[in-house]
Amino acid sequence: MSKARWLLIDLAKGLADKPVHEVAPKDVLAVLRPVEAKGNHETARRLRSTIGRVLRFAVANGWAERDATTDLRGALTAPMSGIVPQS
């Protein structure tokens, strides 16, 4: 199973029953917050990106008016880079 498929099927299942043209930023955030609450900040950001790709595809095909993820930039905690500055 591809990573994008895993993100959408396992993590974004809260959006599965919602028509794509009805997906709002609050709906996407409701899917992202539990992932973020577990400390999976990078996964939450990748999930937002993957949902955004789906929504942009829907916009391009006339199934939705807009990508609801664009309003969520800066709403998630940034993942730690793992680089520790030297003293």
C-alpha positions in Angstrom: 0.0 0.0 0.0 1.4 3.4 -0.9 2.0 6.0 1.7 -0.6 8.4 0.2 -3.2 5.6 0.2 -2.4 4.8 3.9 -2.7 8.4 4.8 -6.1 8.8 3.1 -7.6 5.4 4.1 -6.4 5.0 7.6 -5.9 8.6 8.9 -8.4 10.6 6.9 -11.3 8.2 7.2 -13.3 11.0 9.0 -13.6 12.7 5.6 -14.6 9.6 3.6 -18.3 10.0 3.8 -18.4 13.7 3.2 -18.9 14.9 -0.4 -15.7 16.6 -1.6 -17.5 19.9 -2.4 -18.6 20.1 1.3 -15.1 19.6 2.9 -14.3 22.7 5.0 -11.2 23.6 6.9 -12.7 22.6 10.2 -13.4 19.1 8.8 -9.8 18.7 7.7 -8.5 20.1 11.1 -10.8 17.5 12.9 -8.9 14.8 11.1 -5.4 16.3 11.6 -5.6 17.2 15.3 -5.8 13.6 16.7 -2.7 12.7 14.6 -0.9 15.8 15.9 -2.0 15.1 19.5 -0.1 11.8 19.4 3.1 13.8 18.6 3.1 12.8 14.9 3.6 16.3 13.7 5.3 15.3 10.4 2.6 12.8 9.6 -0.1 15.5 10.3 1.6 17.8 7.9 1.9 15.1 5.2 -1.7 14.2 5.7 -2.7 17.9 5.2 -0.6 17.9 2.1 -2.2 14.7 0.7 -5.7 15.9 1.5 -4.8 19.1 -0.3 -3.7 17.2 -3.4 -7.1 15.4 -3.4 -9.0 18.6 -3.0 -6.9 20.4 -5.7 -7.7 17.5 -8.1 -11.4 17.9 -7.2 -11.2 21.6 -8.0 -9.4 20.9 -11.3 -12.2 18.5 -12.3 -15.1 20.8 -11.2 -16.1 18.7 -8.2 -15.2 21.3 -5.6 -14.9 25.1 -5.5 -11.7 25.3 -3.4 -9.0 23.5 -1.5 -9.9 23.8 2.1 -6.4 23.0 3.3 -5.0 26.3 2.2 -6.6 28.0 5.2 -4.8 25.7 7.5 -1.2 26.8 6.8 0.4 27.5 10.1 -2.3 25.8 12.1 -0.2 22.7 12.8 2.8 22.4 15.1 6.0 22.3 13.0 7.9 19.0 13.3 11.3 19.1 15.1 14.1 18.9 12.6 16.2 16.6 14.8 19.2 19.0 14.5 20.5 20.2 17.8 22.5 23.5 17.7 26.1 23.3 18.9 27.0 25.4 21.9 
